[in-house]
Amino acid sequence: MVALRRGVPPEMLAAMQGTFYPVLFVHLDWPGNPVRAHSGVGMISWGGADWTGVGDFGDVAIPDEAAGSMVATTATVSLVASPEDFDAFLDDQIRNRAGSIAMGLVSARPGDPGGNDLVAAPVPVFYGTMDGMAMTVEPT
């Protein structure tokens, strides 16, 4: 059995015993306008800030953990939008600016009543610095 070492709040552990609804929070220290987004829909208030839901238009890839060690790894954050939406940000200097990812649980399915109510404070799962931004254009 592996022990939980992240300091998961008891309310979150209790909610995980049945059906639960996870949500990821991404914070990027973007120059002039910090980005606060979550994987659900609508707005969630947490930590004194409002976090915008990106739903199916966002993706986060977090590396597996190496048990008992700190290893330099990469997380990838993706967002689907039109090229015009990204044009104004392509030249922003984001290298070495902070980024973080946290996991939380909401009390209902995102989009349903209660779907933006946190069960407990989210738990940090990744910290790092941004490296760069790339735009991929696809016909779909």
Chimera marker file (.cmm) of the C-alpha trace (Angstrom):
<marker_set name="trace">
<marker id="1" x="0.000" y="0.000" z="0.000" r="1" g="1" b="0" radius="0.5"/>
<marker id="2" x="1.300" y="3.460" z="-0.924" r="1" g="1" b="0" radius="0.5"/>
<marker id="3" x="0.796" y="6.275" z="1.557" r="1" g="1" b="0" radius="0.5"/>
<marker id="4" x="-0.613" y="9.598" z="0.359" r="1" g="1" b="0" radius="0.5"/>
<marker id="5" x="2.037" y="12.253" z="0.879" r="1" g="1" b="0" radius="0.5"/>
<marker id="6" x="0.380" y="15.341" z="-0.528" r="1" g="1" b="0" radius="0.5"/>
<marker id="7" x="-1.632" y="16.408" z="2.482" r="1" g="1" b="0" radius="0.5"/>
<marker id="8" x="-4.982" y="15.586" z="0.880" r="1" g="1" b="0" radius="0.5"/>
<marker id="9" x="-7.743" y="17.152" z="3.007" r="1" g="1" b="0" radius="0.5"/>
<marker id="10" x="-10.006" y="14.662" z="4.818" r="1" g="1" b="0" radius="0.5"/>
<marker id="11" x="-13.084" y="16.031" z="2.984" r="1" g="1" b="0" radius="0.5"/>
<marker id="12" x="-11.455" y="15.198" z="-0.350" r="1" g="1" b="0" radius="0.5"/>
<marker id="13" x="-10.477" y="11.694" z="0.779" r="1" g="1" b="0" radius="0.5"/>
<marker id="14" x="-14.020" y="11.061" z="1.998" r="1" g="1" b="0" radius="0.5"/>
<marker id="15" x="-15.496" y="12.259" z="-1.321" r="1" g="1" b="0" radius="0.5"/>
<marker id="16" x="-13.217" y="9.831" z="-3.200" r="1" g="1" b="0" radius="0.5"/>
<marker id="17" x="-14.940" y="6.866" z="-1.527" r="1" g="1" b="0" radius="0.5"/>
<marker id="18" x="-17.909" y="7.153" z="-3.869" r="1" g="1" b="0" radius="0.5"/>
<marker id="19" x="-18.553" y="8.810" z="-7.206" r="1" g="1" b="0" radius="0.5"/>
<marker id="20" x="-16.392" y="11.903" z="-7.452" r="1" g="1" b="0" radius="0.5"/>
<marker id="21" x="-15.755" y="14.696" z="-9.940" r="1" g="1" b="0" radius="0.5"/>
<marker id="22" x="-12.115" y="15.784" z="-10.325" r="1" g="1" b="0" radius="0.5"/>
<marker id="23" x="-11.088" y="19.154" z="-11.709" r="1" g="1" b="0" radius="0.5"/>
<marker id="24" x="-7.597" y="20.413" z="-12.580" r="1" g="1" b="0" radius="0.5"/>
<marker id="25" x="-6.492" y="23.994" z="-11.940" r="1" g="1" b="0" radius="0.5"/>
<marker id="26" x="-3.734" y="25.572" z="-14.043" r="1" g="1" b="0" radius="0.5"/>
<marker id="27" x="-2.016" y="28.823" z="-13.107" r="1" g="1" b="0" radius="0.5"/>
<marker id="28" x="0.428" y="30.414" z="-15.556" r="1" g="1" b="0" radius="0.5"/>
<marker id="29" x="2.258" y="33.598" z="-14.594" r="1" g="1" b="0" radius="0.5"/>
<marker id="30" x="1.661" y="35.133" z="-18.005" r="1" g="1" b="0" radius="0.5"/>
<marker id="31" x="3.249" y="38.584" z="-18.460" r="1" g="1" b="0" radius="0.5"/>
<marker id="32" x="0.725" y="41.295" z="-17.629" r="1" g="1" b="0" radius="0.5"/>
<marker id="33" x="-2.210" y="38.907" z="-17.250" r="1" g="1" b="0" radius="0.5"/>
<marker id="34" x="-1.913" y="35.748" z="-15.113" r="1" g="1" b="0" radius="0.5"/>
<marker id="35" x="-3.869" y="32.793" z="-16.506" r="1" g="1" b="0" radius="0.5"/>
<marker id="36" x="-6.157" y="30.903" z="-14.115" r="1" g="1" b="0" radius="0.5"/>
<marker id="37" x="-8.088" y="28.099" z="-15.765" r="1" g="1" b="0" radius="0.5"/>
<marker id="38" x="-9.766" y="24.869" z="-14.694" r="1" g="1" b="0" radius="0.5"/>
<marker id="39" x="-10.822" y="21.747" z="-16.558" r="1" g="1" b="0" radius="0.5"/>
<marker id="40" x="-14.540" y="22.135" z="-15.856" r="1" g="1" b="0" radius="0.5"/>
<marker id="41" x="-16.995" y="24.703" z="-17.185" r="1" g="1" b="0" radius="0.5"/>
<marker id="42" x="-18.004" y="28.099" z="-15.829" r="1" g="1" b="0" radius="0.5"/>
<marker id="43" x="-16.216" y="29.967" z="-13.044" r="1" g="1" b="0" radius="0.5"/>
<marker id="44" x="-14.796" y="28.566" z="-9.816" r="1" g="1" b="0" radius="0.5"/>
<marker id="45" x="-13.596" y="30.872" z="-7.051" r="1" g="1" b="0" radius="0.5"/>
<marker id="46" x="-10.600" y="29.560" z="-5.150" r="1" g="1" b="0" radius="0.5"/>
<marker id="47" x="-7.620" y="31.119" z="-3.412" r="1" g="1" b="0" radius="0.5"/>
<marker id="48" x="-8.975" y="34.642" z="-3.757" r="1" g="1" b="0" radius="0.5"/>
<marker id="49" x="-9.206" y="34.402" z="-7.563" r="1" g="1" b="0" radius="0.5"/>
<marker id="50" x="-11.724" y="33.412" z="-10.217" r="1" g="1" b="0" radius="0.5"/>
<marker id="51" x="-10.724" y="30.464" z="-12.415" r="1" g="1" b="0" radius="0.5"/>
<marker id="52" x="-12.220" y="30.138" z="-15.903" r="1" g="1" b="0" radius="0.5"/>
<marker id="53" x="-13.428" y="26.745" z="-17.096" r="1" g="1" b="0" radius="0.5"/>
<marker id="54" x="-12.098" y="25.566" z="-20.461" r="1" g="1" b="0" radius="0.5"/>
<marker id="55" x="-13.988" y="22.251" z="-20.556" r="1" g="1" b="0" radius="0.5"/>
<marker id="56" x="-13.183" y="20.140" z="-23.610" r="1" g="1" b="0" radius="0.5"/>
<marker id="57" x="-11.087" y="22.946" z="-25.142" r="1" g="1" b="0" radius="0.5"/>
<marker id="58" x="-8.153" y="22.392" z="-22.784" r="1" g="1" b="0" radius="0.5"/>
<marker id="59" x="-5.803" y="19.539" z="-21.969" r="1" g="1" b="0" radius="0.5"/>
<marker id="60" x="-3.130" y="18.935" z="-19.361" r="1" g="1" b="0" radius="0.5"/>
<marker id="61" x="-0.481" y="16.203" z="-19.483" r="1" g="1" b="0" radius="0.5"/>
<marker id="62" x="1.214" y="15.688" z="-16.112" r="1" g="1" b="0" radius="0.5"/>
<marker id="63" x="4.232" y="13.373" z="-15.846" r="1" g="1" b="0" radius="0.5"/>
<marker id="64" x="4.158" y="10.248" z="-13.707" r="1" g="1" b="0" radius="0.5"/>
<marker id="65" x="5.862" y="10.605" z="-10.356" r="1" g="1" b="0" radius="0.5"/>
<marker id="66" x="9.205" y="9.030" z="-9.582" r="1" g="1" b="0" radius="0.5"/>
<marker id="67" x="8.668" y="7.624" z="-6.090" r="1" g="1" b="0" radius="0.5"/>
<marker id="68" x="10.821" y="9.271" z="-3.450" r="1" g="1" b="0" radius="0.5"/>
<marker id="69" x="12.783" y="11.541" z="-5.770" r="1" g="1" b="0" radius="0.5"/>
<marker id="70" x="12.702" y="14.915" z="-7.452" r="1" g="1" b="0" radius="0.5"/>
<marker id="71" x="13.255" y="14.594" z="-11.177" r="1" g="1" b="0" radius="0.5"/>
<marker id="72" x="13.103" y="17.313" z="-13.824" r="1" g="1" b="0" radius="0.5"/>
<marker id="73" x="10.099" y="16.481" z="-16.002" r="1" g="1" b="0" radius="0.5"/>
<marker id="74" x="7.731" y="18.263" z="-18.346" r="1" g="1" b="0" radius="0.5"/>
<marker id="75" x="4.028" y="18.997" z="-18.110" r="1" g="1" b="0" radius="0.5"/>
<marker id="76" x="2.150" y="20.188" z="-21.178" r="1" g="1" b="0" radius="0.5"/>
<marker id="77" x="-0.840" y="22.528" z="-21.166" r="1" g="1" b="0" radius="0.5"/>
<marker id="78" x="-2.885" y="22.791" z="-24.391" r="1" g="1" b="0" radius="0.5"/>
<marker id="79" x="-5.774" y="25.007" z="-25.400" r="1" g="1" b="0" radius="0.5"/>
<marker id="80" x="-7.928" y="24.860" z="-28.540" r="1" g="1" b="0" radius="0.5"/>
<marker id="81" x="-8.789" y="28.233" z="-30.051" r="1" g="1" b="0" radius="0.5"/>
<marker id="82" x="-8.682" y="30.064" z="-33.367" r="1" g="1" b="0" radius="0.5"/>
<marker id="83" x="-5.287" y="31.352" z="-34.579" r="1" g="1" b="0" radius="0.5"/>
<marker id="84" x="-6.572" y="34.923" z="-34.192" r="1" g="1" b="0" radius="0.5"/>
<marker id="85" x="-7.063" y="34.303" z="-30.458" r="1" g="1" b="0" radius="0.5"/>
<marker id="86" x="-3.377" y="33.373" z="-30.065" r="1" g="1" b="0" radius="0.5"/>
<marker id="87" x="-1.745" y="35.937" z="-32.380" r="1" g="1" b="0" radius="0.5"/>
<marker id="88" x="-1.482" y="38.633" z="-29.695" r="1" g="1" b="0" radius="0.5"/>
<marker id="89" x="0.357" y="36.235" z="-27.337" r="1" g="1" b="0" radius="0.5"/>
<marker id="90" x="2.926" y="34.586" z="-29.619" r="1" g="1" b="0" radius="0.5"/>
<marker id="91" x="5.711" y="37.094" z="-28.861" r="1" g="1" b="0" radius="0.5"/>
<marker id="92" x="5.154" y="37.192" z="-25.077" r="1" g="1" b="0" radius="0.5"/>
<marker id="93" x="8.281" y="36.356" z="-23.088" r="1" g="1" b="0" radius="0.5"/>
<marker id="94" x="7.099" y="33.479" z="-20.894" r="1" g="1" b="0" radius="0.5"/>
<marker id="95" x="10.347" y="31.517" z="-20.493" r="1" g="1" b="0" radius="0.5"/>
<marker id="96" x="11.177" y="30.854" z="-16.809" r="1" g="1" b="0" radius="0.5"/>
<marker id="97" x="7.894" y="32.289" z="-15.544" r="1" g="1" b="0" radius="0.5"/>
<marker id="98" x="6.037" y="30.194" z="-12.950" r="1" g="1" b="0" radius="0.5"/>
<marker id="99" x="3.341" y="27.653" z="-13.679" r="1" g="1" b="0" radius="0.5"/>
<marker id="100" x="1.457" y="25.267" z="-11.408" r="1" g="1" b="0" radius="0.5"/>
<marker id="101" x="-1.213" y="22.586" z="-11.564" r="1" g="1" b="0" radius="0.5"/>
<marker id="102" x="-3.518" y="21.510" z="-8.724" r="1" g="1" b="0" radius="0.5"/>
<marker id="103" x="-6.238" y="18.874" z="-8.465" r="1" g="1" b="0" radius="0.5"/>
<marker id="104" x="-9.531" y="19.391" z="-6.717" r="1" g="1" b="0" radius="0.5"/>
<marker id="105" x="-12.947" y="17.811" z="-6.495" r="1" g="1" b="0" radius="0.5"/>
<marker id="106" x="-16.284" y="19.460" z="-7.123" r="1" g="1" b="0" radius="0.5"/>
<marker id="107" x="-19.523" y="18.312" z="-5.527" r="1" g="1" b="0" radius="0.5"/>
<marker id="108" x="-21.322" y="17.517" z="-8.798" r="1" g="1" b="0" radius="0.5"/>
<marker id="109" x="-20.620" y="16.921" z="-12.468" r="1" g="1" b="0" radius="0.5"/>
<marker id="110" x="-19.243" y="20.102" z="-14.112" r="1" g="1" b="0" radius="0.5"/>
<marker id="111" x="-22.122" y="21.996" z="-15.687" r="1" g="1" b="0" radius="0.5"/>
<marker id="112" x="-24.689" y="20.579" z="-13.219" r="1" g="1" b="0" radius="0.5"/>
<marker id="113" x="-25.890" y="22.536" z="-10.161" r="1" g="1" b="0" radius="0.5"/>
<marker id="114" x="-23.090" y="22.298" z="-7.600" r="1" g="1" b="0" radius="0.5"/>
<marker id="115" x="-20.575" y="21.433" z="-10.323" r="1" g="1" b="0" radius="0.5"/>
<marker id="116" x="-18.460" y="24.445" z="-9.410" r="1" g="1" b="0" radius="0.5"/>
<marker id="117" x="-18.540" y="23.940" z="-5.641" r="1" g="1" b="0" radius="0.5"/>
<marker id="118" x="-15.205" y="22.662" z="-4.337" r="1" g="1" b="0" radius="0.5"/>
<marker id="119" x="-15.293" y="19.810" z="-1.818" r="1" g="1" b="0" radius="0.5"/>
<marker id="120" x="-12.006" y="21.029" z="-0.271" r="1" g="1" b="0" radius="0.5"/>
<marker id="121" x="-9.002" y="23.145" z="-1.209" r="1" g="1" b="0" radius="0.5"/>
<marker id="122" x="-7.246" y="21.712" z="-4.291" r="1" g="1" b="0" radius="0.5"/>
<marker id="123" x="-3.971" y="19.838" z="-3.818" r="1" g="1" b="0" radius="0.5"/>
<marker id="124" x="-0.825" y="20.887" z="-5.727" r="1" g="1" b="0" radius="0.5"/>
<marker id="125" x="0.385" y="18.225" z="-8.175" r="1" g="1" b="0" radius="0.5"/>
<marker id="126" x="2.975" y="20.083" z="-10.291" r="1" g="1" b="0" radius="0.5"/>
<marker id="127" x="5.158" y="23.184" z="-10.042" r="1" g="1" b="0" radius="0.5"/>
<marker id="128" x="7.537" y="24.452" z="-12.668" r="1" g="1" b="0" radius="0.5"/>
<marker id="129" x="8.509" y="27.218" z="-15.026" r="1" g="1" b="0" radius="0.5"/>
<marker id="130" x="7.232" y="27.827" z="-18.518" r="1" g="1" b="0" radius="0.5"/>
<marker id="131" x="9.581" y="27.081" z="-21.371" r="1" g="1" b="0" radius="0.5"/>
<marker id="132" x="7.833" y="28.215" z="-24.519" r="1" g="1" b="0" radius="0.5"/>
<marker id="133" x="4.663" y="28.397" z="-26.504" r="1" g="1" b="0" radius="0.5"/>
<marker id="134" x="3.912" y="26.647" z="-29.755" r="1" g="1" b="0" radius="0.5"/>
<marker id="135" x="0.902" y="26.984" z="-32.008" r="1" g="1" b="0" radius="0.5"/>
<marker id="136" x="-0.273" y="24.052" z="-34.094" r="1" g="1" b="0" radius="0.5"/>
<marker id="137" x="-2.799" y="24.709" z="-36.827" r="1" g="1" b="0" radius="0.5"/>
<marker id="138" x="-5.072" y="21.843" z="-37.832" r="1" g="1" b="0" radius="0.5"/>
<marker id="139" x="-7.890" y="21.871" z="-40.392" r="1" g="1" b="0" radius="0.5"/>
<marker id="140" x="-10.483" y="20.630" z="-37.890" r="1" g="1" b="0" radius="0.5"/>
<link id1="1" id2="2" r="1" g="1" b="0" radius="0.2"/>
<link id1="2" id2="3" r="1" g="1" b="0" radius="0.2"/>
<link id1="3" id2="4" r="1" g="1" b="0" radius="0.2"/>
<link id1="4" id2="5" r="1" g="1" b="0" radius="0.2"/>
<link id1="5" id2="6" r="1" g="1" b="0" radius="0.2"/>
<link id1="6" id2="7" r="1" g="1" b="0" radius="0.2"/>
<link id1="7" id2="8" r="1" g="1" b="0" radius="0.2"/>
<link id1="8" id2="9" r="1" g="1" b="0" radius="0.2"/>
<link id1="9" id2="10" r="1" g="1" b="0" radius="0.2"/>
<link id1="10" id2="11" r="1" g="1" b="0" radius="0.2"/>
<link id1="11" id2="12" r="1" g="1" b="0" radius="0.2"/>
<link id1="12" id2="13" r="1" g="1" b="0" radius="0.2"/>
<link id1="13" id2="14" r="1" g="1" b="0" radius="0.2"/>
<link id1="14" id2="15" r="1" g="1" b="0" radius="0.2"/>
<link id1="15" id2="16" r="1" g="1" b="0" radius="0.2"/>
<link id1="16" id2="17" r="1" g="1" b="0" radius="0.2"/>
<link id1="17" id2="18" r="1" g="1" b="0" radius="0.2"/>
<link id1="18" id2="19" r="1" g="1" b="0" radius="0.2"/>
<link id1="19" id2="20" r="1" g="1" b="0" radius="0.2"/>
<link id1="20" id2="21" r="1" g="1" b="0" radius="0.2"/>
<link id1="21" id2="22" r="1" g="1" b="0" radius="0.2"/>
<link id1="22" id2="23" r="1" g="1" b="0" radius="0.2"/>
<link id1="23" id2="24" r="1" g="1" b="0" radius="0.2"/>
<link id1="24" id2="25" r="1" g="1" b="0" radius="0.2"/>
<link id1="25" id2="26" r="1" g="1" b="0" radius="0.2"/>
<link id1="26" id2="27" r="1" g="1" b="0" radius="0.2"/>
<link id1="27" id2="28" r="1" g="1" b="0" radius="0.2"/>
<link id1="28" id2="29" r="1" g="1" b="0" radius="0.2"/>
<link id1="29" id2="30" r="1" g="1" b="0" radius="0.2"/>
<link id1="30" id2="31" r="1" g="1" b="0" radius="0.2"/>
<link id1="31" id2="32" r="1" g="1" b="0" radius="0.2"/>
<link id1="32" id2="33" r="1" g="1" b="0" radius="0.2"/>
<link id1="33" id2="34" r="1" g="1" b="0" radius="0.2"/>
<link id1="34" id2="35" r="1" g="1" b="0" radius="0.2"/>
<link id1="35" id2="36" r="1" g="1" b="0" radius="0.2"/>
<link id1="36" id2="37" r="1" g="1" b="0" radius="0.2"/>
<link id1="37" id2="38" r="1" g="1" b="0" radius="0.2"/>
<link id1="38" id2="39" r="1" g="1" b="0" radius="0.2"/>
<link id1="39" id2="40" r="1" g="1" b="0" radius="0.2"/>
<link id1="40" id2="41" r="1" g="1" b="0" radius="0.2"/>
<link id1="41" id2="42" r="1" g="1" b="0" radius="0.2"/>
<link id1="42" id2="43" r="1" g="1" b="0" radius="0.2"/>
<link id1="43" id2="44" r="1" g="1" b="0" radius="0.2"/>
<link id1="44" id2="45" r="1" g="1" b="0" radius="0.2"/>
<link id1="45" id2="46" r="1" g="1" b="0" radius="0.2"/>
<link id1="46" id2="47" r="1" g="1" b="0" radius="0.2"/>
<link id1="47" id2="48" r="1" g="1" b="0" radius="0.2"/>
<link id1="48" id2="49" r="1" g="1" b="0" radius="0.2"/>
<link id1="49" id2="50" r="1" g="1" b="0" radius="0.2"/>
<link id1="50" id2="51" r="1" g="1" b="0" radius="0.2"/>
<link id1="51" id2="52" r="1" g="1" b="0" radius="0.2"/>
<link id1="52" id2="53" r="1" g="1" b="0" radius="0.2"/>
<link id1="53" id2="54" r="1" g="1" b="0" radius="0.2"/>
<link id1="54" id2="55" r="1" g="1" b="0" radius="0.2"/>
<link id1="55" id2="56" r="1" g="1" b="0" radius="0.2"/>
<link id1="56" id2="57" r="1" g="1" b="0" radius="0.2"/>
<link id1="57" id2="58" r="1" g="1" b="0" radius="0.2"/>
<link id1="58" id2="59" r="1" g="1" b="0" radius="0.2"/>
<link id1="59" id2="60" r="1" g="1" b="0" radius="0.2"/>
<link id1="60" id2="61" r="1" g="1" b="0" radius="0.2"/>
<link id1="61" id2="62" r="1" g="1" b="0" radius="0.2"/>
<link id1="62" id2="63" r="1" g="1" b="0" radius="0.2"/>
<link id1="63" id2="64" r="1" g="1" b="0" radius="0.2"/>
<link id1="64" id2="65" r="1" g="1" b="0" radius="0.2"/>
<link id1="65" id2="66" r="1" g="1" b="0" radius="0.2"/>
<link id1="66" id2="67" r="1" g="1" b="0" radius="0.2"/>
<link id1="67" id2="68" r="1" g="1" b="0" radius="0.2"/>
<link id1="68" id2="69" r="1" g="1" b="0" radius="0.2"/>
<link id1="69" id2="70" r="1" g="1" b="0" radius="0.2"/>
<link id1="70" id2="71" r="1" g="1" b="0" radius="0.2"/>
<link id1="71" id2="72" r="1" g="1" b="0" radius="0.2"/>
<link id1="72" id2="73" r="1" g="1" b="0" radius="0.2"/>
<link id1="73" id2="74" r="1" g="1" b="0" radius="0.2"/>
<link id1="74" id2="75" r="1" g="1" b="0" radius="0.2"/>
<link id1="75" id2="76" r="1" g="1" b="0" radius="0.2"/>
<link id1="76" id2="77" r="1" g="1" b="0" radius="0.2"/>
<link id1="77" id2="78" r="1" g="1" b="0" radius="0.2"/>
<link id1="78" id2="79" r="1" g="1" b="0" radius="0.2"/>
<link id1="79" id2="80" r="1" g="1" b="0" radius="0.2"/>
<link id1="80" id2="81" r="1" g="1" b="0" radius="0.2"/>
<link id1="81" id2="82" r="1" g="1" b="0" radius="0.2"/>
<link id1="82" id2="83" r="1" g="1" b="0" radius="0.2"/>
<link id1="83" id2="84" r="1" g="1" b="0" radius="0.2"/>
<link id1="84" id2="85" r="1" g="1" b="0" radius="0.2"/>
<link id1="85" id2="86" r="1" g="1" b="0" radius="0.2"/>
<link id1="86" id2="87" r="1" g="1" b="0" radius="0.2"/>
<link id1="87" id2="88" r="1" g="1" b="0" radius="0.2"/>
<link id1="88" id2="89" r="1" g="1" b="0" radius="0.2"/>
<link id1="89" id2="90" r="1" g="1" b="0" radius="0.2"/>
<link id1="90" id2="91" r="1" g="1" b="0" radius="0.2"/>
<link id1="91" id2="92" r="1" g="1" b="0" radius="0.2"/>
<link id1="92" id2="93" r="1" g="1" b="0" radius="0.2"/>
<link id1="93" id2="94" r="1" g="1" b="0" radius="0.2"/>
<link id1="94" id2="95" r="1" g="1" b="0" radius="0.2"/>
<link id1="95" id2="96" r="1" g="1" b="0" radius="0.2"/>
<link id1="96" id2="97" r="1" g="1" b="0" radius="0.2"/>
<link id1="97" id2="98" r="1" g="1" b="0" radius="0.2"/>
<link id1="98" id2="99" r="1" g="1" b="0" radius="0.2"/>
<link id1="99" id2="100" r="1" g="1" b="0" radius="0.2"/>
<link id1="100" id2="101" r="1" g="1" b="0" radius="0.2"/>
<link id1="101" id2="102" r="1" g="1" b="0" radius="0.2"/>
<link id1="102" id2="103" r="1" g="1" b="0" radius="0.2"/>
<link id1="103" id2="104" r="1" g="1" b="0" radius="0.2"/>
<link id1="104" id2="105" r="1" g="1" b="0" radius="0.2"/>
<link id1="105" id2="106" r="1" g="1" b="0" radius="0.2"/>
<link id1="106" id2="107" r="1" g="1" b="0" radius="0.2"/>
<link id1="107" id2="108" r="1" g="1" b="0" radius="0.2"/>
<link id1="108" id2="109" r="1" g="1" b="0" radius="0.2"/>
<link id1="109" id2="110" r="1" g="1" b="0" radius="0.2"/>
<link id1="110" id2="111" r="1" g="1" b="0" radius="0.2"/>
<link id1="111" id2="112" r="1" g="1" b="0" radius="0.2"/>
<link id1="112" id2="113" r="1" g="1" b="0" radius="0.2"/>
<link id1="113" id2="114" r="1" g="1" b="0" radius="0.2"/>
<link id1="114" id2="115" r="1" g="1" b="0" radius="0.2"/>
<link id1="115" id2="116" r="1" g="1" b="0" radius="0.2"/>
<link id1="116" id2="117" r="1" g="1" b="0" radius="0.2"/>
<link id1="117" id2="118" r="1" g="1" b="0" radius="0.2"/>
<link id1="118" id2="119" r="1" g="1" b="0" radius="0.2"/>
<link id1="119" id2="120" r="1" g="1" b="0" radius="0.2"/>
<link id1="120" id2="121" r="1" g="1" b="0" radius="0.2"/>
<link id1="121" id2="122" r="1" g="1" b="0" radius="0.2"/>
<link id1="122" id2="123" r="1" g="1" b="0" radius="0.2"/>
<link id1="123" id2="124" r="1" g="1" b="0" radius="0.2"/>
<link id1="124" id2="125" r="1" g="1" b="0" radius="0.2"/>
<link id1="125" id2="126" r="1" g="1" b="0" radius="0.2"/>
<link id1="126" id2="127" r="1" g="1" b="0" radius="0.2"/>
<link id1="127" id2="128" r="1" g="1" b="0" radius="0.2"/>
<link id1="128" id2="129" r="1" g="1" b="0" radius="0.2"/>
<link id1="129" id2="130" r="1" g="1" b="0" radius="0.2"/>
<link id1="130" id2="131" r="1" g="1" b="0" radius="0.2"/>
<link id1="131" id2="132" r="1" g="1" b="0" radius="0.2"/>
<link id1="132" id2="133" r="1" g="1" b="0" radius="0.2"/>
<link id1="133" id2="134" r="1" g="1" b="0" radius="0.2"/>
<link id1="134" id2="135" r="1" g="1" b="0" radius="0.2"/>
<link id1="135" id2="136" r="1" g="1" b="0" radius="0.2"/>
<link id1="136" id2="137" r="1" g="1" b="0" radius="0.2"/>
<link id1="137" id2="138" r="1" g="1" b="0" radius="0.2"/>
<link id1="138" id2="139" r="1" g="1" b="0" radius="0.2"/>
<link id1="139" id2="140" r="1" g="1" b="0" radius="0.2"/>
</marker_set>
